[in-house]
């Protein structure tokens, strides 16, 4: 459960920074609430998808590699 929370928090931080830098470059408005929601969604997707991808490349005793 902890890795999901950590991945979501870091994704929110990264999208917040990318949005802060990217908004002036694209001449769009900076909306931090939207960025944090998008970061949370991507963080959740990454935390669910990446263990399934890496489990196929390395066989161990986890539930994903069966």
Secondary structure, 3 states (H helix, E strand, C coil): CHHHHHHHHHHHHHHHHHHHHHHHHHCCCCCHHHHHHHHHHHHHHHHHHHHHHHHHHCCCCCHHHC
